[in-house]
Amino acid sequence: MYSTAFKKIVSAKCKIYITSTVLGEFVNRYCRLAHRLLVARNAAAEEFKDFRGTVLFKPVAKAVADAGKRVLKDASPIGDDFASFDLGRILSDFERGRHDFNDLLIAEVCRRRKLTLITDDEDFSAQDVEILTANALLTD
């Protein structure tokens, strides 16, 4: 579903934007999923930080870097205007324990720039942002 939507977005020449937070989340998630798969096969150390220093991490890092470069061919990096965020409100929202801190930052960028967020993460259901998703828990 997402690859089809991505192809349509690109062919329609729509603008795609990415922040450092989103790219960081992508890189971290990809590495942690690869690590979890290797641990399940007893091929990698249990601790993720130990995994990063191993020979097994090198092909994962290359695959992640290659994927990131492909994303950046179609997505324009944008700043998040972090200095202008109401960080007190964001930290209070985080403190309530219902939201991931990076998710709050991503939602804030989308709100401020009036961007549609493409995500499968149901944590965004409580955020006041327009969402494009295949996740039935996020659709009206």
C-alpha positions in Angstrom: 0.0 0.0 0.0 2.7 2.5 1.0 4.9 1.8 -2.0 1.9 2.3 -4.3 1.0 5.6 -2.6 4.6 6.7 -2.7 4.8 6.0 -6.5 1.6 8.0 -7.0 2.8 10.9 -4.9 6.1 11.0 -6.8 4.4 10.7 -10.2 2.0 13.5 -9.3 5.1 15.6 -8.5 3.8 16.3 -5.0 6.4 17.7 -2.6 7.7 15.3 0.0 9.5 16.6 3.0 11.6 15.0 5.7 13.0 16.2 9.0 16.1 15.0 10.8 13.8 13.5 13.4 11.9 11.4 10.8 15.1 10.3 9.2 16.6 9.4 12.6 13.5 7.4 13.5 13.7 5.5 10.2 17.4 4.7 10.6 17.0 3.7 14.3 13.9 1.5 13.6 15.5 -0.2 10.6 18.7 -1.1 12.6 16.7 -2.3 15.6 14.5 -4.5 13.5 17.5 -6.0 11.8 19.1 -6.6 15.2 16.0 -8.2 16.5 15.9 -10.6 13.6 19.6 -11.6 14.1 19.1 -12.1 17.8 16.1 -14.4 17.1 18.4 -16.5 14.9 21.1 -16.4 17.7 23.4 -14.6 15.3 23.9 -11.4 17.2 24.6 -10.1 20.7 21.5 -9.4 22.8 22.4 -5.8 23.4 21.9 -3.5 20.5 24.8 -1.3 21.4 27.1 -4.3 21.4 25.7 -5.3 17.9 26.7 -1.9 16.4 30.4 -2.7 16.9 30.2 -6.0 15.1 30.9 -7.3 11.6 27.2 -8.2 11.4 26.2 -4.5 11.7 28.2 -3.4 8.7 25.8 -4.8 6.0 22.9 -3.5 8.1 24.4 0.0 8.2 25.1 -0.1 4.5 21.5 -1.2 3.7 20.1 1.6 6.0 22.4 4.2 4.4 21.4 3.1 0.9 17.7 3.2 1.9 18.2 6.7 3.4 19.9 7.9 0.3 16.9 6.6 -1.8 14.5 8.5 0.4 16.5 11.7 0.1 16.3 11.5 -3.7 12.6 12.2 -3.5 12.2 14.0 -0.1 13.4 17.5 0.6 15.0 18.0 4.0 13.3 20.7 6.0 14.1 22.3 9.4 11.8 21.8 12.2 11.9 25.3 13.8 12.6 23.6 17.2 13.5 26.9 18.8 10.0 28.2 18.2 8.1 25.2 19.6 6.1 25.5 22.8 8.5 23.0 24.5 6.7 23.3 27.9 3.5 22.1 26.3 5.3 19.3 24.4 7.1 18.1 27.5 3.9 18.3 29.5 2.2 16.1 26.9 5.1 13.7 27.0 5.0 13.6 30.8 1.4 12.3 30.8 2.9 9.1 29.4 0.7 8.7 26.3 3.0 10.0 23.6 6.5 9.3 22.3 8.6 12.5 22.5 9.8 12.3 18.8 6.2 11.7 17.7 5.2 15.0 19.4 8.0 16.8 17.6 6.9 15.3 14.3 3.3 16.2 14.8 4.3 19.8 15.7 6.2 20.2 12.5 3.2 18.9 10.5 0.8 21.2 12.3 3.0 24.3 11.8 3.7 23.6 8.2 0.3 22.2 7.4 1.8 18.9 6.1 0.1 15.5 5.8 1.9 12.9 7.7 2.3 9.4 6.1 2.5 6.9 8.9 1.4 3.5 10.1 2.0 4.5 13.7 -1.3 4.5 15.6 0.3 6.7 18.3 -0.6 9.6 16.0 -4.3 9.0 16.3 -4.4 11.5 19.2 -2.5 14.2 17.3 -4.3 17.0 15.4 -2.6 16.4 12.1 -3.7 15.2 8.7 -2.7 11.6 8.2 -2.4 9.3 5.2 -2.3 5.7 6.4 -3.2 2.1 5.7 -3.7 1.5 9.4 -7.4 1.0 10.0 -6.9 2.3 13.6 -6.0 5.7 12.2 -8.8 6.1 9.7 -12.1 7.7 10.5 
